[in-house]
Amino acid sequence: NALEAWGISLGSSSVRVAVIDDGVEAHEDMDTPIAGYTPVNGGNGTPNASGNHGQACAGIIAANHNGIGVQGVAPNVTLLAVNIFQGGESTQDLANAITWSKNNGADVMSNSWGYTSCTFSATNLTNALNDANSTGRGGLGCVIIFASGNGYKTCVDYPAYVPSVVAVGAFGNDGIKSSYSNAGSALDISAPSNDIS
C-alpha cells in the first residue's frame, strides 16, 4: 500500500535508517548517507568493488521520487551506511556494527543478511541486538529488521529468530509464500519479493 502511504507521509529526515549490508554510496536517485562505518577496518561504510546489495536495499527504502529509477518507500528518511561484508568480519565486528548504528541515532536497522542456520547463535551479537532494541532510539528501542533467510527451510535463520528483532519473510506477487523464503514460528511478517510468471 505504498501509494496510499505516500498520501500520508514520505518519511522524515529526523528518522535515521541504518542499512547494515555491503555498503551504500552516493547515487543519482538517492541522497548520500550522513555517516558510515565498516567495522573490520574502521572505514566509512562505502561498498567494496562488488558491493551492490546494500545499495539496492537502500534504494527500496529511500530512493528519491525524482523520476529517476525506482521510488523508495520513505524517500525523506536519513540513511546510515554500514558495510559488514568487507571481508573477514567476526561476530564482534557484527555486534560493533549494531552498536555503532544505535550510538549514531539509528531509529531503524535494515538487515538483509544472516547466518544460514536456525540453531547457531553468538552471545556478543545477540547482546548487541537486545541492547539496541531496549536502549536505542532515546530509550524507546531501535526497530531492528532481519531477513528470515532464503534457505527453503521451515525455520528462521539467526539472527532473525532473536525475539528482539523483526523477522521478515517473502511472498510473490500472487500472494503465496516464496518457495525459498524461510518460515516458522519465529517469523513475524512477510513482504512482497518476487514475481511469479
PyMOL CGO cylinders between C-alpha atoms (Angstrom):
from pymol import cmd
from pymol.cgo import CYLINDER

trace = [
    CYLINDER, 0.00, 0.00, 0.00, 2.86, 2.38, -0.74, 0.3, 1, 1, 1, 1, 1, 1,
    CYLINDER, 2.86, 2.38, -0.74, 0.73, 4.70, -2.87, 0.3, 1, 1, 1, 1, 1, 1,
    CYLINDER, 0.73, 4.70, -2.87, -1.75, 5.16, -0.04, 0.3, 1, 1, 1, 1, 1, 1,
    CYLINDER, -1.75, 5.16, -0.04, 1.07, 5.61, 2.48, 0.3, 1, 1, 1, 1, 1, 1,
    CYLINDER, 1.07, 5.61, 2.48, 2.71, 8.29, 0.32, 0.3, 1, 1, 1, 1, 1, 1,
    CYLINDER, 2.71, 8.29, 0.32, -0.52, 10.25, 0.53, 0.3, 1, 1, 1, 1, 1, 1,
    CYLINDER, -0.52, 10.25, 0.53, 0.09, 10.47, 4.27, 0.3, 1, 1, 1, 1, 1, 1,
    CYLINDER, 0.09, 10.47, 4.27, 3.87, 10.75, 4.52, 0.3, 1, 1, 1, 1, 1, 1,
    CYLINDER, 3.87, 10.75, 4.52, 7.11, 10.28, 2.58, 0.3, 1, 1, 1, 1, 1, 1,
    CYLINDER, 7.11, 10.28, 2.58, 9.04, 9.83, 5.80, 0.3, 1, 1, 1, 1, 1, 1,
    CYLINDER, 9.04, 9.83, 5.80, 11.04, 12.37, 7.76, 0.3, 1, 1, 1, 1, 1, 1,
    CYLINDER, 11.04, 12.37, 7.76, 14.69, 13.41, 7.71, 0.3, 1, 1, 1, 1, 1, 1,
    CYLINDER, 14.69, 13.41, 7.71, 14.62, 13.11, 11.50, 0.3, 1, 1, 1, 1, 1, 1,
    CYLINDER, 14.62, 13.11, 11.50, 14.25, 9.32, 11.12, 0.3, 1, 1, 1, 1, 1, 1,
    CYLINDER, 14.25, 9.32, 11.12, 17.58, 7.55, 10.63, 0.3, 1, 1, 1, 1, 1, 1,
    CYLINDER, 17.58, 7.55, 10.63, 17.73, 4.15, 8.94, 0.3, 1, 1, 1, 1, 1, 1,
    CYLINDER, 17.73, 4.15, 8.94, 20.96, 2.15, 9.16, 0.3, 1, 1, 1, 1, 1, 1,
    CYLINDER, 20.96, 2.15, 9.16, 21.41, -0.11, 6.13, 0.3, 1, 1, 1, 1, 1, 1,
    CYLINDER, 21.41, -0.11, 6.13, 23.66, -2.83, 7.51, 0.3, 1, 1, 1, 1, 1, 1,
    CYLINDER, 23.66, -2.83, 7.51, 24.81, -4.72, 4.44, 0.3, 1, 1, 1, 1, 1, 1,
    CYLINDER, 24.81, -4.72, 4.44, 27.68, -4.46, 1.94, 0.3, 1, 1, 1, 1, 1, 1,
    CYLINDER, 27.68, -4.46, 1.94, 27.79, -0.67, 1.89, 0.3, 1, 1, 1, 1, 1, 1,
    CYLINDER, 27.79, -0.67, 1.89, 25.93, 2.34, 0.49, 0.3, 1, 1, 1, 1, 1, 1,
    CYLINDER, 25.93, 2.34, 0.49, 27.29, 5.26, -1.52, 0.3, 1, 1, 1, 1, 1, 1,
    CYLINDER, 27.29, 5.26, -1.52, 26.06, 8.41, -3.23, 0.3, 1, 1, 1, 1, 1, 1,
    CYLINDER, 26.06, 8.41, -3.23, 23.67, 7.77, -6.13, 0.3, 1, 1, 1, 1, 1, 1,
    CYLINDER, 23.67, 7.77, -6.13, 21.71, 9.95, -8.55, 0.3, 1, 1, 1, 1, 1, 1,
    CYLINDER, 21.71, 9.95, -8.55, 18.43, 8.54, -7.21, 0.3, 1, 1, 1, 1, 1, 1,
    CYLINDER, 18.43, 8.54, -7.21, 19.30, 8.70, -3.52, 0.3, 1, 1, 1, 1, 1, 1,
    CYLINDER, 19.30, 8.70, -3.52, 20.70, 11.15, -1.00, 0.3, 1, 1, 1, 1, 1, 1,
    CYLINDER, 20.70, 11.15, -1.00, 24.19, 10.46, 0.31, 0.3, 1, 1, 1, 1, 1, 1,
    CYLINDER, 24.19, 10.46, 0.31, 24.23, 8.70, 3.71, 0.3, 1, 1, 1, 1, 1, 1,
    CYLINDER, 24.23, 8.70, 3.71, 25.09, 11.14, 6.51, 0.3, 1, 1, 1, 1, 1, 1,
    CYLINDER, 25.09, 11.14, 6.51, 27.52, 8.74, 8.18, 0.3, 1, 1, 1, 1, 1, 1,
    CYLINDER, 27.52, 8.74, 8.18, 29.04, 5.35, 7.62, 0.3, 1, 1, 1, 1, 1, 1,
    CYLINDER, 29.04, 5.35, 7.62, 31.01, 2.57, 9.25, 0.3, 1, 1, 1, 1, 1, 1,
    CYLINDER, 31.01, 2.57, 9.25, 32.96, -0.50, 8.21, 0.3, 1, 1, 1, 1, 1, 1,
    CYLINDER, 32.96, -0.50, 8.21, 33.78, -2.35, 11.44, 0.3, 1, 1, 1, 1, 1, 1,
    CYLINDER, 33.78, -2.35, 11.44, 36.51, -4.62, 10.09, 0.3, 1, 1, 1, 1, 1, 1,
    CYLINDER, 36.51, -4.62, 10.09, 38.78, -1.72, 9.11, 0.3, 1, 1, 1, 1, 1, 1,
    CYLINDER, 38.78, -1.72, 9.11, 37.18, 1.43, 10.53, 0.3, 1, 1, 1, 1, 1, 1,
    CYLINDER, 37.18, 1.43, 10.53, 36.05, 2.55, 7.08, 0.3, 1, 1, 1, 1, 1, 1,
    CYLINDER, 36.05, 2.55, 7.08, 33.16, 4.82, 6.15, 0.3, 1, 1, 1, 1, 1, 1,
    CYLINDER, 33.16, 4.82, 6.15, 30.57, 2.29, 5.04, 0.3, 1, 1, 1, 1, 1, 1,
    CYLINDER, 30.57, 2.29, 5.04, 31.05, 2.61, 1.28, 0.3, 1, 1, 1, 1, 1, 1,
    CYLINDER, 31.05, 2.61, 1.28, 30.71, -0.57, -0.81, 0.3, 1, 1, 1, 1, 1, 1,
    CYLINDER, 30.71, -0.57, -0.81, 33.64, -2.72, -1.80, 0.3, 1, 1, 1, 1, 1, 1,
    CYLINDER, 33.64, -2.72, -1.80, 34.22, -3.37, -5.52, 0.3, 1, 1, 1, 1, 1, 1,
    CYLINDER, 34.22, -3.37, -5.52, 31.43, -5.94, -5.81, 0.3, 1, 1, 1, 1, 1, 1,
    CYLINDER, 31.43, -5.94, -5.81, 29.06, -4.33, -3.33, 0.3, 1, 1, 1, 1, 1, 1,
    CYLINDER, 29.06, -4.33, -3.33, 25.61, -3.69, -4.80, 0.3, 1, 1, 1, 1, 1, 1,
    CYLINDER, 25.61, -3.69, -4.80, 23.17, -5.46, -2.48, 0.3, 1, 1, 1, 1, 1, 1,
    CYLINDER, 23.17, -5.46, -2.48, 23.25, -2.77, 0.19, 0.3, 1, 1, 1, 1, 1, 1,
    CYLINDER, 23.25, -2.77, 0.19, 22.73, -0.10, -2.46, 0.3, 1, 1, 1, 1, 1, 1,
    CYLINDER, 22.73, -0.10, -2.46, 19.65, -1.93, -3.74, 0.3, 1, 1, 1, 1, 1, 1,
    CYLINDER, 19.65, -1.93, -3.74, 18.27, -2.31, -0.22, 0.3, 1, 1, 1, 1, 1, 1,
    CYLINDER, 18.27, -2.31, -0.22, 18.87, 1.39, 0.44, 0.3, 1, 1, 1, 1, 1, 1,
    CYLINDER, 18.87, 1.39, 0.44, 17.05, 2.25, -2.78, 0.3, 1, 1, 1, 1, 1, 1,
    CYLINDER, 17.05, 2.25, -2.78, 13.98, 0.29, -1.75, 0.3, 1, 1, 1, 1, 1, 1,
    CYLINDER, 13.98, 0.29, -1.75, 13.98, 2.24, 1.49, 0.3, 1, 1, 1, 1, 1, 1,
    CYLINDER, 13.98, 2.24, 1.49, 14.87, 5.74, 0.39, 0.3, 1, 1, 1, 1, 1, 1,
    CYLINDER, 14.87, 5.74, 0.39, 15.20, 6.29, -3.38, 0.3, 1, 1, 1, 1, 1, 1,
    CYLINDER, 15.20, 6.29, -3.38, 14.02, 9.79, -4.25, 0.3, 1, 1, 1, 1, 1, 1,
    CYLINDER, 14.02, 9.79, -4.25, 10.74, 10.41, -6.07, 0.3, 1, 1, 1, 1, 1, 1,
    CYLINDER, 10.74, 10.41, -6.07, 12.54, 12.34, -8.77, 0.3, 1, 1, 1, 1, 1, 1,
    CYLINDER, 12.54, 12.34, -8.77, 11.57, 10.49, -11.95, 0.3, 1, 1, 1, 1, 1, 1,
    CYLINDER, 11.57, 10.49, -11.95, 14.88, 8.58, -12.00, 0.3, 1, 1, 1, 1, 1, 1,
    CYLINDER, 14.88, 8.58, -12.00, 14.88, 4.83, -11.38, 0.3, 1, 1, 1, 1, 1, 1,
    CYLINDER, 14.88, 4.83, -11.38, 12.68, 3.50, -8.58, 0.3, 1, 1, 1, 1, 1, 1,
    CYLINDER, 12.68, 3.50, -8.58, 10.74, 5.20, -5.81, 0.3, 1, 1, 1, 1, 1, 1,
    CYLINDER, 10.74, 5.20, -5.81, 11.68, 4.36, -2.23, 0.3, 1, 1, 1, 1, 1, 1,
    CYLINDER, 11.68, 4.36, -2.23, 9.12, 3.57, 0.44, 0.3, 1, 1, 1, 1, 1, 1,
    CYLINDER, 9.12, 3.57, 0.44, 10.27, 6.52, 2.58, 0.3, 1, 1, 1, 1, 1, 1,
    CYLINDER, 10.27, 6.52, 2.58, 12.44, 8.83, 0.46, 0.3, 1, 1, 1, 1, 1, 1,
    CYLINDER, 12.44, 8.83, 0.46, 12.75, 11.54, 3.09, 0.3, 1, 1, 1, 1, 1, 1,
    CYLINDER, 12.75, 11.54, 3.09, 14.46, 9.41, 5.75, 0.3, 1, 1, 1, 1, 1, 1,
    CYLINDER, 14.46, 9.41, 5.75, 18.16, 9.81, 6.51, 0.3, 1, 1, 1, 1, 1, 1,
    CYLINDER, 18.16, 9.81, 6.51, 20.48, 6.88, 5.79, 0.3, 1, 1, 1, 1, 1, 1,
    CYLINDER, 20.48, 6.88, 5.79, 23.45, 5.49, 7.69, 0.3, 1, 1, 1, 1, 1, 1,
    CYLINDER, 23.45, 5.49, 7.69, 25.73, 3.19, 5.66, 0.3, 1, 1, 1, 1, 1, 1,
    CYLINDER, 25.73, 3.19, 5.66, 27.26, 0.15, 7.36, 0.3, 1, 1, 1, 1, 1, 1,
    CYLINDER, 27.26, 0.15, 7.36, 29.46, -2.31, 5.42, 0.3, 1, 1, 1, 1, 1, 1,
    CYLINDER, 29.46, -2.31, 5.42, 29.76, -5.67, 7.17, 0.3, 1, 1, 1, 1, 1, 1,
    CYLINDER, 29.76, -5.67, 7.17, 30.94, -7.53, 4.06, 0.3, 1, 1, 1, 1, 1, 1,
    CYLINDER, 30.94, -7.53, 4.06, 34.37, -6.02, 3.56, 0.3, 1, 1, 1, 1, 1, 1,
    CYLINDER, 34.37, -6.02, 3.56, 35.78, -9.45, 4.39, 0.3, 1, 1, 1, 1, 1, 1,
    CYLINDER, 35.78, -9.45, 4.39, 36.96, -11.31, 7.47, 0.3, 1, 1, 1, 1, 1, 1,
    CYLINDER, 36.96, -11.31, 7.47, 34.30, -9.99, 9.86, 0.3, 1, 1, 1, 1, 1, 1,
    CYLINDER, 34.30, -9.99, 9.86, 33.97, -11.64, 13.27, 0.3, 1, 1, 1, 1, 1, 1,
    CYLINDER, 33.97, -11.64, 13.27, 30.79, -11.84, 15.30, 0.3, 1, 1, 1, 1, 1, 1,
    CYLINDER, 30.79, -11.84, 15.30, 32.25, -8.98, 17.37, 0.3, 1, 1, 1, 1, 1, 1,
    CYLINDER, 32.25, -8.98, 17.37, 32.54, -6.87, 14.21, 0.3, 1, 1, 1, 1, 1, 1,
    CYLINDER, 32.54, -6.87, 14.21, 28.87, -7.53, 13.53, 0.3, 1, 1, 1, 1, 1, 1,
    CYLINDER, 28.87, -7.53, 13.53, 27.97, -6.66, 17.12, 0.3, 1, 1, 1, 1, 1, 1,
    CYLINDER, 27.97, -6.66, 17.12, 30.02, -3.45, 16.75, 0.3, 1, 1, 1, 1, 1, 1,
    CYLINDER, 30.02, -3.45, 16.75, 28.03, -2.59, 13.61, 0.3, 1, 1, 1, 1, 1, 1,
    CYLINDER, 28.03, -2.59, 13.61, 24.78, -2.84, 15.55, 0.3, 1, 1, 1, 1, 1, 1,
    CYLINDER, 24.78, -2.84, 15.55, 26.15, -0.79, 18.45, 0.3, 1, 1, 1, 1, 1, 1,
    CYLINDER, 26.15, -0.79, 18.45, 27.61, 1.85, 16.12, 0.3, 1, 1, 1, 1, 1, 1,
    CYLINDER, 27.61, 1.85, 16.12, 24.23, 2.20, 14.43, 0.3, 1, 1, 1, 1, 1, 1,
    CYLINDER, 24.23, 2.20, 14.43, 22.48, 2.60, 17.77, 0.3, 1, 1, 1, 1, 1, 1,
    CYLINDER, 22.48, 2.60, 17.77, 25.06, 5.11, 19.00, 0.3, 1, 1, 1, 1, 1, 1,
    CYLINDER, 25.06, 5.11, 19.00, 24.71, 7.13, 15.79, 0.3, 1, 1, 1, 1, 1, 1,
    CYLINDER, 24.71, 7.13, 15.79, 20.99, 7.59, 16.21, 0.3, 1, 1, 1, 1, 1, 1,
    CYLINDER, 20.99, 7.59, 16.21, 19.53, 4.79, 14.09, 0.3, 1, 1, 1, 1, 1, 1,
    CYLINDER, 19.53, 4.79, 14.09, 15.78, 4.52, 14.63, 0.3, 1, 1, 1, 1, 1, 1,
    CYLINDER, 15.78, 4.52, 14.63, 15.54, 1.54, 12.27, 0.3, 1, 1, 1, 1, 1, 1,
    CYLINDER, 15.54, 1.54, 12.27, 18.17, -1.04, 11.30, 0.3, 1, 1, 1, 1, 1, 1,
    CYLINDER, 18.17, -1.04, 11.30, 17.71, -2.84, 7.98, 0.3, 1, 1, 1, 1, 1, 1,
    CYLINDER, 17.71, -2.84, 7.98, 19.49, -6.21, 7.81, 0.3, 1, 1, 1, 1, 1, 1,
    CYLINDER, 19.49, -6.21, 7.81, 19.02, -8.30, 4.68, 0.3, 1, 1, 1, 1, 1, 1,
    CYLINDER, 19.02, -8.30, 4.68, 21.57, -10.91, 5.78, 0.3, 1, 1, 1, 1, 1, 1,
    CYLINDER, 21.57, -10.91, 5.78, 22.04, -13.66, 8.32, 0.3, 1, 1, 1, 1, 1, 1,
    CYLINDER, 22.04, -13.66, 8.32, 23.69, -16.96, 9.11, 0.3, 1, 1, 1, 1, 1, 1,
    CYLINDER, 23.69, -16.96, 9.11, 22.37, -19.97, 7.19, 0.3, 1, 1, 1, 1, 1, 1,
    CYLINDER, 22.37, -19.97, 7.19, 21.46, -21.75, 10.41, 0.3, 1, 1, 1, 1, 1, 1,
    CYLINDER, 21.46, -21.75, 10.41, 18.37, -21.90, 12.58, 0.3, 1, 1, 1, 1, 1, 1,
    CYLINDER, 18.37, -21.90, 12.58, 20.41, -23.06, 15.60, 0.3, 1, 1, 1, 1, 1, 1,
    CYLINDER, 20.41, -23.06, 15.60, 23.64, -21.03, 15.50, 0.3, 1, 1, 1, 1, 1, 1,
    CYLINDER, 23.64, -21.03, 15.50, 23.91, -18.06, 17.84, 0.3, 1, 1, 1, 1, 1, 1,
    CYLINDER, 23.91, -18.06, 17.84, 26.60, -15.66, 19.02, 0.3, 1, 1, 1, 1, 1, 1,
    CYLINDER, 26.60, -15.66, 19.02, 26.22, -14.19, 22.50, 0.3, 1, 1, 1, 1, 1, 1,
    CYLINDER, 26.22, -14.19, 22.50, 28.02, -10.94, 21.67, 0.3, 1, 1, 1, 1, 1, 1,
    CYLINDER, 28.02, -10.94, 21.67, 25.85, -10.25, 18.63, 0.3, 1, 1, 1, 1, 1, 1,
    CYLINDER, 25.85, -10.25, 18.63, 22.63, -11.22, 20.42, 0.3, 1, 1, 1, 1, 1, 1,
    CYLINDER, 22.63, -11.22, 20.42, 23.57, -8.95, 23.33, 0.3, 1, 1, 1, 1, 1, 1,
    CYLINDER, 23.57, -8.95, 23.33, 24.17, -6.04, 20.94, 0.3, 1, 1, 1, 1, 1, 1,
    CYLINDER, 24.17, -6.04, 20.94, 20.78, -6.61, 19.29, 0.3, 1, 1, 1, 1, 1, 1,
    CYLINDER, 20.78, -6.61, 19.29, 18.99, -6.82, 22.63, 0.3, 1, 1, 1, 1, 1, 1,
    CYLINDER, 18.99, -6.82, 22.63, 20.74, -3.68, 23.87, 0.3, 1, 1, 1, 1, 1, 1,
    CYLINDER, 20.74, -3.68, 23.87, 19.84, -1.69, 20.74, 0.3, 1, 1, 1, 1, 1, 1,
    CYLINDER, 19.84, -1.69, 20.74, 16.25, -2.88, 20.95, 0.3, 1, 1, 1, 1, 1, 1,
    CYLINDER, 16.25, -2.88, 20.95, 15.94, -1.81, 24.58, 0.3, 1, 1, 1, 1, 1, 1,
    CYLINDER, 15.94, -1.81, 24.58, 18.11, 1.32, 24.88, 0.3, 1, 1, 1, 1, 1, 1,
    CYLINDER, 18.11, 1.32, 24.88, 18.30, 2.75, 21.36, 0.3, 1, 1, 1, 1, 1, 1,
    CYLINDER, 18.30, 2.75, 21.36, 16.07, 5.48, 19.93, 0.3, 1, 1, 1, 1, 1, 1,
    CYLINDER, 16.07, 5.48, 19.93, 16.28, 7.57, 23.10, 0.3, 1, 1, 1, 1, 1, 1,
    CYLINDER, 16.28, 7.57, 23.10, 15.21, 4.65, 25.28, 0.3, 1, 1, 1, 1, 1, 1,
    CYLINDER, 15.21, 4.65, 25.28, 12.28, 3.64, 23.07, 0.3, 1, 1, 1, 1, 1, 1,
    CYLINDER, 12.28, 3.64, 23.07, 14.33, 0.90, 21.40, 0.3, 1, 1, 1, 1, 1, 1,
    CYLINDER, 14.33, 0.90, 21.40, 15.55, 0.60, 17.81, 0.3, 1, 1, 1, 1, 1, 1,
    CYLINDER, 15.55, 0.60, 17.81, 13.34, -1.26, 15.34, 0.3, 1, 1, 1, 1, 1, 1,
    CYLINDER, 13.34, -1.26, 15.34, 15.63, -3.98, 14.01, 0.3, 1, 1, 1, 1, 1, 1,
    CYLINDER, 15.63, -3.98, 14.01, 14.61, -5.80, 10.83, 0.3, 1, 1, 1, 1, 1, 1,
    CYLINDER, 14.61, -5.80, 10.83, 16.21, -9.05, 9.60, 0.3, 1, 1, 1, 1, 1, 1,
    CYLINDER, 16.21, -9.05, 9.60, 15.57, -11.30, 6.61, 0.3, 1, 1, 1, 1, 1, 1,
    CYLINDER, 15.57, -11.30, 6.61, 14.28, -14.70, 7.72, 0.3, 1, 1, 1, 1, 1, 1,
    CYLINDER, 14.28, -14.70, 7.72, 16.63, -16.46, 5.29, 0.3, 1, 1, 1, 1, 1, 1,
    CYLINDER, 16.63, -16.46, 5.29, 16.50, -17.85, 1.76, 0.3, 1, 1, 1, 1, 1, 1,
    CYLINDER, 16.50, -17.85, 1.76, 17.16, -21.49, 2.56, 0.3, 1, 1, 1, 1, 1, 1,
    CYLINDER, 17.16, -21.49, 2.56, 13.81, -23.12, 1.66, 0.3, 1, 1, 1, 1, 1, 1,
    CYLINDER, 13.81, -23.12, 1.66, 13.51, -24.01, 5.37, 0.3, 1, 1, 1, 1, 1, 1,
    CYLINDER, 13.51, -24.01, 5.37, 10.69, -24.31, 7.89, 0.3, 1, 1, 1, 1, 1, 1,
    CYLINDER, 10.69, -24.31, 7.89, 12.71, -22.42, 10.49, 0.3, 1, 1, 1, 1, 1, 1,
    CYLINDER, 12.71, -22.42, 10.49, 14.07, -18.86, 10.69, 0.3, 1, 1, 1, 1, 1, 1,
    CYLINDER, 14.07, -18.86, 10.69, 17.82, -18.27, 10.48, 0.3, 1, 1, 1, 1, 1, 1,
    CYLINDER, 17.82, -18.27, 10.48, 19.94, -16.46, 13.08, 0.3, 1, 1, 1, 1, 1, 1,
    CYLINDER, 19.94, -16.46, 13.08, 19.83, -13.59, 13.94, 0.3, 1, 1, 1, 1, 1, 1,
    CYLINDER, 19.83, -13.59, 13.94, 16.31, -13.19, 12.55, 0.3, 1, 1, 1, 1, 1, 1,
    CYLINDER, 16.31, -13.19, 12.55, 14.95, -15.62, 15.13, 0.3, 1, 1, 1, 1, 1, 1,
    CYLINDER, 14.95, -15.62, 15.13, 16.14, -13.47, 18.05, 0.3, 1, 1, 1, 1, 1, 1,
    CYLINDER, 16.14, -13.47, 18.05, 12.96, -12.23, 19.80, 0.3, 1, 1, 1, 1, 1, 1,
    CYLINDER, 12.96, -12.23, 19.80, 14.13, -8.59, 19.93, 0.3, 1, 1, 1, 1, 1, 1,
    CYLINDER, 14.13, -8.59, 19.93, 14.24, -8.29, 16.12, 0.3, 1, 1, 1, 1, 1, 1,
    CYLINDER, 14.24, -8.29, 16.12, 11.56, -8.46, 13.43, 0.3, 1, 1, 1, 1, 1, 1,
    CYLINDER, 11.56, -8.46, 13.43, 11.95, -11.47, 11.11, 0.3, 1, 1, 1, 1, 1, 1,
    CYLINDER, 11.95, -11.47, 11.11, 10.72, -10.77, 7.57, 0.3, 1, 1, 1, 1, 1, 1,
    CYLINDER, 10.72, -10.77, 7.57, 9.84, -13.48, 5.06, 0.3, 1, 1, 1, 1, 1, 1,
    CYLINDER, 9.84, -13.48, 5.06, 8.92, -13.18, 1.40, 0.3, 1, 1, 1, 1, 1, 1,
    CYLINDER, 8.92, -13.18, 1.40, 5.91, -13.80, -0.83, 0.3, 1, 1, 1, 1, 1, 1,
    CYLINDER, 5.91, -13.80, -0.83, 5.36, -13.42, -4.56, 0.3, 1, 1, 1, 1, 1, 1,
    CYLINDER, 5.36, -13.42, -4.56, 3.02, -11.17, -6.49, 0.3, 1, 1, 1, 1, 1, 1,
    CYLINDER, 3.02, -11.17, -6.49, 0.47, -13.98, -6.31, 0.3, 1, 1, 1, 1, 1, 1,
    CYLINDER, 0.47, -13.98, -6.31, 0.28, -13.61, -2.52, 0.3, 1, 1, 1, 1, 1, 1,
    CYLINDER, 0.28, -13.61, -2.52, 1.82, -17.05, -1.91, 0.3, 1, 1, 1, 1, 1, 1,
    CYLINDER, 1.82, -17.05, -1.91, 4.96, -17.58, 0.15, 0.3, 1, 1, 1, 1, 1, 1,
    CYLINDER, 4.96, -17.58, 0.15, 8.11, -17.57, -1.95, 0.3, 1, 1, 1, 1, 1, 1,
    CYLINDER, 8.11, -17.57, -1.95, 9.44, -21.13, -2.04, 0.3, 1, 1, 1, 1, 1, 1,
    CYLINDER, 9.44, -21.13, -2.04, 12.96, -20.08, -0.98, 0.3, 1, 1, 1, 1, 1, 1,
    CYLINDER, 12.96, -20.08, -0.98, 11.84, -17.97, 1.98, 0.3, 1, 1, 1, 1, 1, 1,
    CYLINDER, 11.84, -17.97, 1.98, 12.38, -19.44, 5.44, 0.3, 1, 1, 1, 1, 1, 1,
    CYLINDER, 12.38, -19.44, 5.44, 9.30, -19.57, 7.63, 0.3, 1, 1, 1, 1, 1, 1,
    CYLINDER, 9.30, -19.57, 7.63, 8.31, -20.96, 11.01, 0.3, 1, 1, 1, 1, 1, 1,
    CYLINDER, 8.31, -20.96, 11.01, 7.19, -19.86, 14.45, 0.3, 1, 1, 1, 1, 1, 1,
    CYLINDER, 7.19, -19.86, 14.45, 9.83, -17.10, 14.69, 0.3, 1, 1, 1, 1, 1, 1,
    CYLINDER, 9.83, -17.10, 14.69, 8.60, -15.37, 11.51, 0.3, 1, 1, 1, 1, 1, 1,
    CYLINDER, 8.60, -15.37, 11.51, 6.97, -12.02, 12.32, 0.3, 1, 1, 1, 1, 1, 1,
    CYLINDER, 6.97, -12.02, 12.32, 5.88, -10.63, 8.96, 0.3, 1, 1, 1, 1, 1, 1,
    CYLINDER, 5.88, -10.63, 8.96, 6.18, -11.18, 5.20, 0.3, 1, 1, 1, 1, 1, 1,
    CYLINDER, 6.18, -11.18, 5.20, 6.57, -8.73, 2.36, 0.3, 1, 1, 1, 1, 1, 1,
    CYLINDER, 6.57, -8.73, 2.36, 6.47, -8.79, -1.47, 0.3, 1, 1, 1, 1, 1, 1,
    CYLINDER, 6.47, -8.79, -1.47, 9.69, -10.08, -3.00, 0.3, 1, 1, 1, 1, 1, 1,
    CYLINDER, 9.69, -10.08, -3.00, 9.46, -11.84, -6.36, 0.3, 1, 1, 1, 1, 1, 1,
    CYLINDER, 9.46, -11.84, -6.36, 7.32, -12.12, -9.48, 0.3, 1, 1, 1, 1, 1, 1,
    CYLINDER, 7.32, -12.12, -9.48, 5.56, -15.34, -10.42, 0.3, 1, 1, 1, 1, 1, 1,
    CYLINDER, 5.56, -15.34, -10.42, 5.36, -15.93, -14.16, 0.3, 1, 1, 1, 1, 1, 1,
]
cmd.load_cgo(trace, "trace")
